[in-house]
Amino acid sequence: MTSFIDETHDPQRASWIASAQGHPDFPIQNLPLGMFSDGSGGAPRGGVAIGDFILDLAALAQSALLDDTARQAAQAASGDSLNPLLALGAGPRRALRRAVSALLDNDLDYRDAVMPMLHPASTCTLHVPARIGDYTDFYVGIHHATNVGLLFRPDNPLLPNYKHVPIGYHGRASSVRVSGTPVLRPHGQLKVPDASTPALAATRRLDYELELGVWIGPGNVPGSAISIEEAGQHIAGIGLLNDWSARDVQAWEYQPLGPFLAKNFLTTVSPWIVTAEALMPFRIAQPPRPEGDPAPLPYLLDADDQAQGALAITLEVTIMSERMRADGHAPLRLSRGPASNMYWTIAQLVAHHSVNGCDLNPGDLFGTGTISGPTRDAYGSLLELSRGGAEPVTLPTGETRTFLEDGDMLSLSGRMEADGRVSIGFGTCTGLVVPARAG
């Protein structure tokens, strides 16, 4: 994610928007991009989150407040998706960020000009930020891969290729939805161990997966490959992603071709793209591979990427059952851990995805795969937390969960933190489980 630190990252910079000061996700140092429609029923268009408000980029593009490059970026974000802006790449995106940061800076006198372009976020509807042409889900969480492998292959949890190649599968772009979309319990073929044949039924083992979503910026020409050194130029930013999974459907159908109906009914993403520029202060070294692990092939290995290809993000998952909400309980934290538990970097995913000539396009979405830690308090799915259903999780009400029940509200969140920097976040990525349709 090639970028640099400038005045927009200054921890002393404050905004004249009071709610931005100390905001857990959207201080002036973040300025994530998203799609919104306001309470008046206006058409969806691009916006920037700042505190408890959204800055209207379509209105900003029509003002006299931007120079040519920043105006080009704002105009590209004025339509019904961010794809045109993502296609422009880092230069215009950075110019827009610097211009917006200056307009919101408490030390500069733009309050009267900008105030009419702000919308209270509580009155707006948020949308998936890009028109997704393709969605690929990877499997970079080595602790998750190991934990799941132990459930099914205790003597050989990791398959031989895992440490050589970033494993992934092509998901279903049409069922990616924004945070807050209800999770309709899906149907699929299930086969219980003592049954001779499968049956069509609603899943009994609905699960979540804690992931990061990666938004692609400029693409590549079909037949060409994106080098590991150039991969950062093609990464627009990241968000949160929940790859909802029907584990009983998955167990029956996944061989020999991998995930299908168990995964394609819904994928939830957070509504804001935290840009590669905002992420710059939180880049850290990729953790070294354990002794004895093979080195990546040359096309996946770059010294700069190893030195700063990971991100200092703490990820968290909480649950609230229907009874917990009725009784006034706070959400129960299921897991918390660092995103640096990824075995492969985001740049490695981009390089591998294109090495065969596959063309990536602006607005394409990658899921990292479930990010789990080495201990139970950092597991990124109920499949791991309950050890395949054998060890239920106890809720504050005395209820237990091996997998998600109707009425459960599941929330993902993440914070980026670094010494001497203002922390930023994604906003939440939530879903409420609702009963399956009859029939």
N, C-alpha and C positions, 0 to 999 in steps of 0.2 A: 504494500500500500504506500507507494512513493508519495512523500509529502514533506513538509518542514514545519517547524514551529515559528510562529510570527505573533504579531500583537493580538490576534484573536484568541490566543491561548493564555494571555497575561492573567495570572491569578488575581491581580489587583483591579482588573477591569470589572466595572459594575454597570448595571443597566438602570435607566430611569423607570423601568417596569418593576415595581416593588416586589411582585411575586417571584421574579427571577432570582432575587438574592437568597441564597441558601436553598434554592429549589432542588429536590433530590434528583431530578432527571434533566431539567431544561434551564440551567443557568445560561448566561450569555456566552460562556465558553463552549457550549454544545451546538446549538442552532441546527438541529436535524431537519431533514426534508420529508415532507409527506403530502398526502392528498386529502382535502377536506371539502365539505360543503357547509355553508353557514345556515343559521336558523331560519333565514328568510326563504329558503328553498332554492338558493342559487346553485348553478352548475358546479360540479366538482372541479377544483383547480389546485395548483400547488401552494403549499404553505410552509412556513418555518415555525417550529415550536419555540416559544420563549416564555418561561414561567408558566402562568395559567392562561396564556393567550396564543393565538396563531396569527402570524403576519401573512397577509394575503399577497402572494407573489404576482398575481395577475394585476392587482391594483398598483403594486410597486412598479411593475414594468411600464405602466402607462404614465407614471410620474416623471418628473424631471430630476429625480434624486440619484440616478445611476449613470455611470459612464458606459461606454459602448459595450465592453465585454460583459460587465455585470448585467446590463440591460438585456443582452442577448440570452444570458442564462435565465433571467427572470421570465422573459418571453417564452423560452422553451418550456418553462414550468407552468405556463398559463392555461394549458389545455387539460384534457381529461385523463392524463397520466404523466408521470415523470420521465417516460422513456426518451423524449427528445432532449431533456436536460442530461440524463445519464449518458446519452450518446456523445455529448460534447466533450466529455473527459474532464480531467482535473483542472485545467487552466480556467475555463469559464466558471466552473464550480467554486474554485478558490476565490475568484474575483467577486462572485456573488456573496460568499461567506464574509469576505473582508468588508464589503459595502454594507451588508446587513448589520454586522457587528458595530461598524461606525455609527450607523443610524440609530442604534439602540444604546449606544454608550452614554452613560450618565454625564460625562464631561463635555459632550457635544450637544448642540442645540437643535435637535431635529424632532423633539417631542410633538409639537403642534402639527408638523407635516405628516408624521407617521401614525399618530393616534387614530385617525379615521380608517387606517388599513388593518387595524387589529380587531380580532374577533375573540370573545371569551371562548376558551376551548370547551367549556361545559355546555355551550349552546350549539356546538358544531357536530357534524357527523364525520367520522374518519373512514378512510377507504384503504384498500390495498394500494401501496404507493406506485406500483408500476403495472403495466400490462405484461403479464408473464407469458412469454412464448414457450419457455422450457424450464422445467424444474428437475434438478438432480439432487438426490439425497446420498450423502457419503456416510462413512462408518469410522470416523477418526478417533472416537473415544476408546482407547485401548482397555481401560478398566471396564467399561460397559461390555466391550467385545469379550473380554475374559470372563466377566461375571455370567453373561448369557451362555458362553461356551461351556462353563462349568456345570450349568444346569442340564445340558444335553450331551456334553462330551467330557466328562470329568477327567479323563486321562489325557485329553488333547484339546483344551479349550480354544486355542487360537489355531485357525487353519494356516497351512504353510505359507500362503501368499500374503498374509496380513501385513507383515513388516517390510514387504517389498513394494507393494502397490496400494495406492489409496482406493479402497473398495467403495463402490457406489452403485446406485441403480437409478433408472429414470423414473421419476414420480409423475403424478398427475397434476398439471398446472391448473386445470379448470376447477379444481376443488380447493385451491388455496384461498383462504378467507381472512379477513382482518380480525384482530382481537375483539372479543365480545360476541362473536357469532356463536349461537347455540351449537352444542355438540350432539347431534341426533344419533342415538345409539344405532349402529349399523347392523344389518343382517349379513349373513354369509353362511357358507357350508361349514358345519362343525362336525367333528367326529370324536366322541368321547371314547376313552380307552376300551371300555367293555362293549362298545357297539360294533356291529359287523359292517354297517354302512353309515355314511354321513347323513345329516339332515340340515335343511335350511332353517335357521333360527337367528334371533338377535344375539349378538356376542355377549358372553358372560364374563369375558376377561378384557374389558376396555382399559386401556393404559395410555399414559402420556409419555413423551420423550423430550427431554430438555436439550435444546439445540440452539445454535446460532444460525441465523439466515444470512447469506452473503448475496448482495445485489451487484450484478455485473454492470459495468459502464460500457465503454466502447468495446465492440466485438472484434472478431478477426475474420479474414477472408477464408471461405471454405477451402480446405486443402492445406491451409497453413497451420503452423503451431505457434502458440504463445510461449516464449521462453520463460524460464523461472526468473530471469533477471528483469523481464518486462511485465511480469504478471501483475505487479502492483498498479500499473497504468490502466488495468482493465477492471479494477475493483472499486466500485463507487462507495460502498459502505456496508454496514451490517445492521442486523436487528435480531430480535428473538424469534424463535420458531419452535412450534410444538407439533411433532409428527405423531398425531393420535394413532393408536395401533390396537387392532382387535387380535389379541394374542392367540385365542383359540382358533380363529379363522387362519391366522398366520401359520400356526403349527401344522394344519392340514394341507395348506395349499402351496407353501413356499418352495417345496422341492418339485421339479428340478430348476425352475427359472427364477426363484426369488419372490420378493413381495409383490402382491397384486391387490385384491380386494381388502385385505387386512390393513392397507395403508392409504388407499386412494379415495376414501370417503370424505376426508377433511384434513387439511393442514392449516394451522393457525399461525399468523405472523403478527408481530407488533406493527403498528401503523407508521412508525418513524424510521427513516434511514439515518443512522448516525454515520456521518460521512468519514471517508478516509482521512480527511484533514482534521476533524475533531478527535480522531483516534490517535493522532501522532504522539501526544505526550504519554500514552499508555502502552506503547510498544515495548516489548521486553524480549529477552533472548528465548529462543525455543529451548525447552529443557533438553539436556543431552540424552541421547538414547542409552538405555541400559547396556552395560558391558556385555559384549557378545552379540548384540543385535547387528544385522547387516547395515552397511551404509546405504543411503538411497542411491539409485542409479544417477549418473551425472546430470541428466535432464531435470532431476528433482532436487538438485543440491546447489545452493548458492550461499556463499559466506554471509552476505548481507542479510539474507532471509533468515539464516540461522541465528544471526546476532540480534535481530529485532522483528522476527516474523510472528511471535506470539503476542498475546494481548493481556494486560493486567485487568481482567474482568472477574468479578465475583458474581456467580450465578446462584439463584435461589428459586425454590419451588414451594408454594404453600397450597393447602387444601382447606376448604370450608364445606362441610356437609350441610344439608338442609336443616338438620336439627341444631347444628352449631350456630347457624345464623339465627334461628328462632330463639335459642337460649342466650344469645348475645356474646358468644365466644369469639375471640380473635382468631384469625387464620392460624392453622398449625403448619409450622415449617417442616416439610418433608426432607429437604436436602439443601445443602449450601456448599459450594466449592468453586475453585478457580477454573477459568476456561483454558488455562495452560495445561490442563490434562489431555489436550488434543495431541495425538501422536504425529499428525501431519499438519503443516501450516496451511493457511488459506491460499497462499501463493502456490504451494505444491498442488493443491486441488485444481487451480486454474491451469497450471502447466500440464498436469496429467490429463485433464478433461479434453484438452485441445491437441495433445501430442499426435493423435491419429488423424488430424485434419478436421476434427469436428469444429464447426463454427459456433462461437458464442455470440449472443446478441444483447444489446442494451435492454435491461429489465429482466434478463434471465435470473433465476434464483437457485442458489445452492443451499442445501441443509448440511450442516457439518456432521450429522449423526449425533447420537446421544452422548453428552459429555458427563461422565461420571468420575468420581474420585476413587482413591484406593480404599476408603473406609465407608461404612454403611451410611454415615451422615452426609455423604456427598454423592450417593447414588442418584442417577438421573431418570429412573423409571420405577414403577411399582413392581414390575417383573423382578427387578433386582432387590428392592426393599423387602418384598414378601417372600423372596427366594422361590419364585415360581408359584406362589400361593400357599406355601407351607408355613409361613410365619407372618400372621396378620399384623398390620400397623394399628395401634390403638389411638383413637381420637379422644379429645377432651371430654366428650359426652359419654364415653364408654363404648361407643360404636367401634367396630373394627373394619379394616379394609385390606383385602388382598388385591383387589382391582377396583376401579371406579364404579360407583353406584349412581343411579339417577338422582339428580339434585345436588351432586357434588360440583363445587366451583374450584377449578384448578387455575393457579396463577403462576406465571414465570416472571422473574424480574432480574435485572443485572445492573451492577455499578462498576464503573471504571475509576480506579483510584491510583494516584502516584504521589510521592512525596513532593510537596511544594506546588501541587496543582489542584485546581478546583475539580471535584469529582463530578461525573456526568452519568446519565443513565439512558435507558431505552423507553421508559414508560412500561406499562404492564402488557402482558400477553395472556389473556384470560379466555376461559371457555366454561360454560355451564352445561353439564350433561343432562339431556332431556330424554324421556322414554322413546323407545323405538316406535316407528309407525306400526299400526295394527296390520296384521296379514303377513 
